[in-house]
Amino acid sequence: SRIINNYENFSQGMLVPIVKDRLQGTNLAVVVSGDREIPANLINSLTIAGANVTSQTVILGNINMKDAALRAKLIEFYALESNVASDVLRTRVAVSVGMLLANKLSPEAQKFLEDNNLIKTSGSYSNPVDKVILIGGTDKLNTSFPESFDTGLINTLISEGQQIIGVESSLAKYSYMKTFQKYNMITIDNIDLSLGQISLVLAMIGEPGDYGTKSTAVKFMPSLPVEYLRR
């Protein structure tokens, strides 16, 4: 609607002065789990904030485990029983992705996941990461696996001592917020909008919470830092 567009234009104008250099020197990894693209301007906003996005990992449609040949390869690769449930396979892939983000996955295993169109990777996994931004939410039920894939990934990252922030688009038909919020992590449910990106940066530097416009959000956005109110 026009109101939302006006609101977005206003937020875009506010974004640079509010977030500029706030995340200076922070290393971030971005993971997309629901077979979606990374929101176009999210990386740009994080760069304006001074963050270094060290890697981007996209989980691909093959995570639905509908391909029998792929299932057979995974069962062999992970040395599992032949009749294992798809959720178990998804969780095993999730654990591998978590180890990749912790720079503990063998190059052979990374290549196996890439060659079988389970993940698409860019950037470097060798730098220590301060926080992982996990982008969930999806439009299609056949790519929605928060309880197997995302939960497996989150548990692995937590056990590796990684901090995770769970985010999704305001337009996602199937929300992952309830799953993310079980873990007491920062969540942002409108990361496709400038306001959500402002909330993300402010939440990371000092006001953790559940932000956005959906019923699962506790607050609309973090408080603006005091120095903006004194000008």
N, C-alpha and C positions, 0 to 999 in steps of 0.2 A: 504493500500500500504506500501511498505518498507520504504518510506520516512516518512510516518506518524508514523510507528513503531519506527524508529530511533529517531524521534522527541519526541515521548512519553517516550522513554528510557532516553533521555537527560533531559526532564522535571522532570521525577521521581527522577533523581539524584540531581536536583536543589531544589526539593520541600522541603526536610527536612531543609537545612540551611536557606531557605527563610521564611518558615512559622513557624519554631519551636518557641513555647511559645508566639507567637504573640497575641493569643486570650486567654491568661491565665486568668482564673476566669470568662470567659463568658459562660452563660447558653444558650444553643441553643435547639430548638425543630425542628424536621425534619418531614415534611408532604409530602407524595407522592400522587398526585391526579390522574394521568393518568393510573392507574392499571399497574404500572411498579414496578420493584424492586428498592430499593435504590442502586445507583452505588456502587459496591463492596468496592472500596478503599476510598470513600468519608468520611465515618465515621472515618476511620483510619487517614486520612489527618487532619480532624478536631481535633482528639485526639492529634496528633503530635503538632498541633498549640496550645494545652493546653485548648481547649474548653471542656465543659462538655455537652454532648448530653443527655439532661434529658429525652426526649421521642421521640419515632418514631411512626408515625401514617400513616398507608397505607389505602387508599381508595380502596375498592374492586369492582369487576366487577358488583355487584348488583346495583351499582349507575346508571346503564343504565335503571333501572325501567321497565324492560321487564316482570318481574315476577308479575302477577296479584295479587297473595296472599300477596306478600310483599307490593305492592301499597296499598292494602286495610288496612294492618296493619299500614302503615305510615299515611294514611288519618285519621285513628282512633286516632293514637298516637298524631298527631299534630292538631287534631280537625278541619279538612279541609273539603271542599265540595267534594262530591264523584266523580265528573267529573274533578277534578283539573288536570292541565297539569303536565307532568313529570318534566319539568323545575322547576316548583314551588316546587315539592317534593325534587328535588336535592338541590335547594337553601335552603330549610328548614334543610336538613341534613348538608349542609355546615355551616349554622349558628350554629348548635349544635356542629360541630367539632371546630369551632372558639371559642365557649364558653368552650369546653373541654380544649383547649390550654390555655385559660385564667383562668383555674381552677374554672369555674363557672357552669359546667354542673353537674346535679345530677348523682349520681352513677347508679340510675335506668335507666336514659336516655343513659348513656354510655353503660350499659349492653344491652339495647335494640338494639343499633346500632351494637354492637359486635355480639350478638346472631343472628341477621338477616344478617350477612355477608356483612355489609356496610362498616365497618372499622375493621382493625386489629391494636391493640395497644401494645406497649411495653414501659417500663420505667415508670416514675412518672410524674404526671401532677400537683403536689402540689408545686413544686419549681417555683418561679417567673422566667420568661424567658426573656433574653435580646433581642433575635432575633428569628424569625421563618424562616426557610429555606423551601420554597415551591417548590417541584420538580414537574414540569408539563411536557408537551409534551407527545405524545403517538404515537404508531405505528398503532393503530386500530381506525377507525372512530367511532366504537361503544363504545369506552371508552373516546372519546374526548368531554368534556363538559366545556370548559374554560369559556363560557359566563354565564353558570348557576351555576355550582359548584364552580369553582375557584373564580369567581367574588363575589359570596356570601360569601365565606370564607375570601377573602381579605377585603371586606367591614366590616365584623364582627371583624376581627383582628384590623383593623384601628380604629374602634369605641372603641375597648378595649385598645387602646394605644400601640399596638404591632408593632414593626418594622418587615417588611417582605422583604425577598430577593427571587426573582423569578429565578429559574434555570431550565435547562433541558439538556438532552443528545444531543451531536452533531449529533447523529444518528436518533433522533426522526423524524418520517415522518410528523407528524402534530405538528407544533410549537405553543407554547402558548405565545411567546415573545410579539406579538402585544397587547395581552390582558394585560400581566403583565406591559408593558411599559405605559399603560394609567394611571398607579398609581404612576409614578415618583419614582419607587423603583430601587434598584440595580438589574441588571439582568446579568446572565452568561449563555451563550447558549451552552457551551461545558464542562459541569460539570462532564462528564464521564472521561475526560482526566486530567492528572496531571496539565496541564497548566490552565485549568478551575478552578481547586481547588486552585491553587496559586492565580489566579485572585480573587476568592471568599474571601480568607483570606485578601489579600491586600485591596480589595474594602471595606471590613468590618472595617478595621482599619484606613481608611482615604481617600480613593479616590472613592467615589460612581460614578457609571456610568453604561453603557450598554456594556458588554464585550463579546468577542467571535469571531466566524468565519462566522456567518450568516449575511444576508443583513440587519437584524434589529440591529446588533451590531454597536455601534458608534466607539469603539476602540477595538483593539485586546486584550490588557490586561492593567492593571494599571501600572504606572511607578514603577520601582523597587525603594525601599527606598534608600536614598542617601548613607547610610553606606555600602551597597554592592558595590557601585561604587568607594569607597575610598580605598578598600583593596589593 
